[in-house]
């Protein structure tokens, strides 16, 4: 017996699963056509929903849906980074792991990062000074710990942390213009650059 798309939409389906389905469709749609063109109609089509009303049932509007997209991608990134960085024996090892993990996440989540970039460039992502400080604080903490333990030389930890963060956060922009960028090489170069910049004998090497 043929089951119509409307009947499929009425099948038992948990709220959590349906929301996840819509969020994933939103991510894929934004990555493909860009944030401004990612209408509910396009997202519903991608999710194989019979009506945009099924999106409106779970999300009050596009802003709420986009907030959930950003929240889920950010949460996945945070969990991935913590798993890779936590438990490193030294600050130098933690810094290396931080850089490598961020590049690895971008490499393995291109669709999500492309969508996030489009949202950011279109003004759909709230990002202020407090948010920026929160993002930079993790690597700044690694740097300050390394200085306290004598691993790293004396430098402005906030300036260095901001520079490192900009280097890894800029990767999605680079991939837009160079999709075939060698990401392993990129990670190695960043690791080498900031190891040389932070180690105790850095000034002696110049």
N, C-alpha and C positions, 0 to 999 in steps of 0.2 A: 504494500500500500504506500502511495506517495504521501510524504509528509511535507507540507508547505513550510516556508521560512517563518511564517507567522506562528504555526504550530510549534516549530522548533524553539522559537523565542519564548513560548509559554511552558516549555518543559521545566521541571524542577532544576533550579540553578542557583547556587548560593550567591548571596550578595557579594561576598568577598571574591569569588571566582569571576563573577560578571564584571565587577569593577576592574579586576586585574586584566581581563580580556579587553576592556575598553582602553585602559591605560596603555597596554601594549600596542593596540591599534593606533592610538594617538602618537606614540613614539615613532612607529614605522611611517605613519602618514607625514608627520612633521619632517622627518629625515628625508622623505622622498620629495615633497612639494614645498617645504618651507612653512614656518609658523604662520605667516599671514594667510596662506591659502589652505591651511588645515581646518576646514569647516567640519561641523558635526556631520554633514552629509557624507563627506569623504571618509571620516573616521568610522561612521556606521557601515559604510560600504566595505572598508578594510576589515572590520570586525564581523562582517556577514550578519549584520543586524537588519531587521526588516524596517526599522524606523528610527529616526533620531530621538524619538521620545524615550527610547530605552536608555539613551545616554543621559537625557535630562532627568530621568527617574533617579539616577545614581549621582549625578553632579548638577549643582545648581546652575552652572554656566561654564563657559570655556575657561574662565579664570580659575575656577575651582579644579577643573580637570588638569590644567597646566600645572597648578600648584602640586597636585598629586604626582604628576609626571616628574617634576623636579625633585620632589621629596623621595620618590622611589629610586631614581638614578643616584641621587646624593647618598641615600642610605646604603645602596649596594656598593658605591665607591668607598664609603667610610668603613664598612665591614671588611672589604677586600684589603684596604690599606692597613687596618688594625691587625688583621691576620698575618700580614707580611712583615710589619714593622715591630709589633710588640714582641718582647722577649729577646731582642738582639742584645748581644753581650756588651757592646761598646756603642758610643755615640756615633763613631765613624761608620760602624756597621749599620746602625739604624738610619743614618743619612743615606747611605748607599741603597738600602732596602726601600726607603721612602721614594727615592727618585725612580728606581727600577720598577717598583710596584705601580706608581702612577702611570708610567709609560705602558706597562703591561696591561693595565685596566683599559686605557684608551685604545690600545691595539685590539683587545678582545671584545670591546663594547663600542664599536664604531658607530653603529646605528644610534645607540643611546646618546653618545657624545655629539654626534652630528645634530640630533634633535635638540639637545641642550644648547648647543652653539647657536642654532637658529632662533630659539626662544630668547636667548641673551641678546643677540644682535637686533632683534625686533622689539626689544623693550619689555618682553613678557616675564623677565626674571628680575625680582627685586634683589638688588645687590648694592648695599651701602657700606660705609666705612666700618660699621660694627661687624657686618658679615665678612668683610675682607680681613679684618683682624682675627676673626674666629678661624678663617681658613689658614692664615699664616701662622697661627699660634702653635700648631703641632710641630712644624719644622723649626720654629723659633725655640721651642722647648728642647728639642734635640740639640740644637746649637749651644744653648746656654748650659746644658748638662755637659756637653763636651768641653766647654771652656772651664767649667767648674772642676772637672776631672783632670784637666791638663792635657786633654787630647787635642784641643783646638787652640789656635792662637787667639790673641786679643783682637776682636773686631766688633763692629756694631752688629749685634745679632739680629736686630729687626731689619736692618738694611739687607743683610745677607739672606735672611729668611724670605724676605719679599722678592729678592732677585731669583732665588731658587724656585719659589712658587710661580713666579711669572714664566720661568723657563719651562716648567712642566705643564702649566695651564695653557701655554701658547701652542701646545702640540696640535689640538684639534683645528686651530687656524691654519697651521702648516699643512695638515692633511687635506684641507680644502683645495689648496693650490698644488699640492704634490701628494696624491693618494698613494703613490708607490714608494714613499719615503721609507728608508731602511730604519725601522724603529729600534732594532737592537743596537745598531750603530749610534743612533741618536742617544739612547740611554747610556751607552758606554762613554760617549763624549761628555755628556752632562756629569756623569759620575767622576770622570777624570778631572774635569774643570773644577768642580766644587771640592774635590779632595785636595787638589793643589791650592785652592783658595783658602781652605780652612785649616790645614795642618800647621803644626807648630813651626816648622822650618820654611814656611811659605815665603817669608820675606827674604830669607837667605838664598832662595832659589831664583830671585829676580835680579 
